[in-house]
Amino acid sequence: MPFVKDFKPIALKDTNLFKPIKIGNNELKHRAVLPPLTRMRAHHPGNVPNKEWAVEYYDQRSKREGTMLITEGVFPSPQAGGYDNAPGVWSEEQLAEWKKIFAKVHENKSFIWPQLWVLGRQSYADTLARDGLRYDSASDEVYMSAEQEALAKKSNNPQHGLTKDEIKQYIKEYVQAAKNVIGVGADGVEIHSANGYLLNQFLDPISNKRTDEYGGSIENRARFTLEVVDAVVEAIGHERVGIRFSPYGTFGTMSGASDPSLIAQYAYVVGELEKRAREGKRLAYIHLVEPRVTDPFLTEGEGEYLDGTNDFVYSIWKGPIIRAGNLALHPEAVKEMVEDDRTLIGYGRYFISNPDIVDRVEKGLPLNKYDRDTFYAMTPKGYLDYPTYDEAIKMGWDKN
Ligand SMILES: Cc1cc2nc3c(=O)[nH]c(=O)nc-3n(C[C@H](O)[C@H](O)[C@H](O)COP(=O)(O)O)c2cc1C
């Protein structure tokens, strides 16, 4: 894998990106963050983090002291999942592995926040049926695609709109999951309310057709997300909770910018979080996926939405904000974003291929290319074998 061509790095060492910041109880030494990246290398059955490779993967990415890592999405329960090779946090076997990962990151004097992830209709109806589980979403049979509809019908597991009791059950599972990971050493948790997964399916009227108090209005569509926030905050403390949104995202066939009223939905939720903050319960951060990336499975630049920004969040929310989306290749955009004193930057795909990306953006060094074919693959290749800059030079990558 050679370096990325036609990319002019800029050293960001003299910007606020390299100024310390406190997130929750963690004193970060800089503001370049590993955002959540699912890698599909957990063991099946059991959804156990990879016993051979996962510690080393997180070790490599936390070597730079004072780095904040958000883990790949983790399932609070079997019902929340349906991807065989993504990890969970409900069993002792899973938690024993997470404990080792968290300890390694702490040995490096860095910090780690698991992302709590419930798939809803982005799961696979047949895998869920195999395990006797429901294919859940906000509403009955509002499928995200014809393929998902065919799969659900074939496996006799049609898309199911949650009952209020089932919503309550999920909230309990978020709480238990948060306690479980804190119990084995995590620094906090990130609630995943982005990218078309279950909480996002409730926020967006394209998938939420409910007529009860969880649908039909901005307030109602926000209810599930806010109930999860309140319950998790109550259980582990506001300073240990962050949340992720993707207001312009179209991944999972969400509306994104095609629905101009959606920004009002997000302004409302963020406003509710700021109200809680003013009452003494400020979340550790809000994490935003930028409109630069509406679907992370497209190449950088494809699918970007240039007519909107996340700036509205700054008018409402007065705490720390993490921004992610095609920023590794755009240090000039990062330079502007970090001019204020509360912005952190998530580097996703290029943190996969550059375990030392923090040093590289600091010094303005070239970046290793990534190999998309190994993003999701049950192999250490494309997981553990990306070199640091010095190693890459020794391997002649600069000459490729
Ligand atoms: C392989 C892969 C896995 C991802 N997994 C997650 C995930 O588990 N949770 C999440 O919120 N976002 C996930 N994302 C989105 C990234 O966190 C990030 O928002 C996106 O890749 C844009 O940032 P980038 O351009 O720096 O990669 C994933 C993206 C990729 C490419």
The ligand as an ORCA input file, in Angstrom:
! r2SCAN-3c Opt
* xyz 0 1
  C     -15.413      0.442      7.935
  C     -16.228      1.499      8.634
  C     -16.893      1.181      9.804
  C     -17.649      2.155     10.471
  N     -18.271      1.821     11.656
  C     -18.961      2.765     12.353
  C     -19.563      2.457     13.612
  O     -19.470      1.342     14.147
  N     -20.255      3.454     14.219
  C     -20.384      4.710     13.681
  O     -20.999      5.591     14.276
  N     -19.793      5.021     12.507
  C     -19.085      4.091     11.841
  N     -18.455      4.448     10.672
  C     -18.417      5.864     10.243
  C     -17.130      6.550     10.735
  O     -17.118      6.662     12.152
  C     -16.962      7.980     10.155
  O     -18.038      8.780     10.567
  C     -16.902      7.978      8.635
  O     -16.032      6.978      8.153
  C     -16.471      9.339      8.097
  O     -15.173      9.686      8.557
  P     -13.851      9.481      7.644
  O     -14.107     10.195      6.347
  O     -12.748     10.116      8.447
  O     -13.666      8.013      7.449
  C     -17.734      3.470      9.960
  C     -17.062      3.774      8.776
  C     -16.317      2.822      8.111
  C     -15.578      3.206      6.860
*
